[in-house]
Amino acid sequence: MERLVGTVLNNTYRIDKLLGQGGMGAVFRARDVALDRDVAIKLMHSHIASQQGFRERFLQEARAIAALSHPGIVPIYSFSSDPQQLYIVMAFIPGQNLADWLHLLSERQQTMSLPEALGIVELVAEALASAHHRGVYHRDIKPGNIILKPLESGQVNEAGLTFQPIVTDFGLAKLAEGGVHSMAGMSMGTPAYMAPEQCEAKPIDGRADIYSLGVVLYELVTGRVPFPVSTLTEALRAHTQEPPPPPRAVAPDLPSPIERIILKALAKRMEDRFQTASEMAEAVRMARVGLGPSQADATVTPARSGHASLVTMMVQETPPPT
């Protein structure tokens, strides 16, 4: 895909930089020369785009995610219909993804400050609620698909953060279903974050995203995922049969109400989880508001606690790519 750097797609988008690639395609930073703005382009691998039925599903999913409008969801500007070159044009979001920040925290043997962790999950849950209301499910919620966009100086959002979590790659995991095989051999989702029903290839709804977001919250407050699996076989066993290690067994200072939220989101049975993302967002908000004064100060980072503030880190440095 590197060979595309410097070329112009559809006489409109100048490809400036390869940002990354995976089983389904590659992501580029590009310049919309007509509107004079930076964009991100997700270009499907040609061998996938040419598979039977893929173009039709691609266009269906592209139209669905283009209809989403929420400050926590990356805006879709346009998409192509040429089977030889299928791509989606999105807003370019400045900032690092959550996985990069977690990698840096892990290197320092630290975890994120609690109010920031709760604020991120609260806002992501609200974004998911908006998408679910329109019948669009993400299917691959994980830190790598959450970009933390710094706000303007002096701005603070409703979760008390100086950055906005923005969810990317809505609906793209669905394109890997129905007999289409990606380069990585994955059918959908990411093993460590997949809901039990995804692992079993059962029909899903928004509660699968809620489970994945529960995994993310577990990781943010403990520094590890509940099930460190890397294959679908391992994921199937762990997510469907093994109870997650209690978060407070990993992070003893975690307040009990937050542990209860995590364990409810990680329930094996869909019926035992939060039934809507809005319900989860409200539970997380109440837990965040209920933090004690010392816990609620996201900028306090005593070294002995092992916690760190992303607000401080964003000012001081940019995390290395993982």
Summary of the structure (lengths in Angstrom):
residues: 322
radius of gyration: 19.4
end to end distance: 19.4
largest distance: 57.5
contacts: 1043
relative contact order: 0.13
helix: 42%
strand: 16%
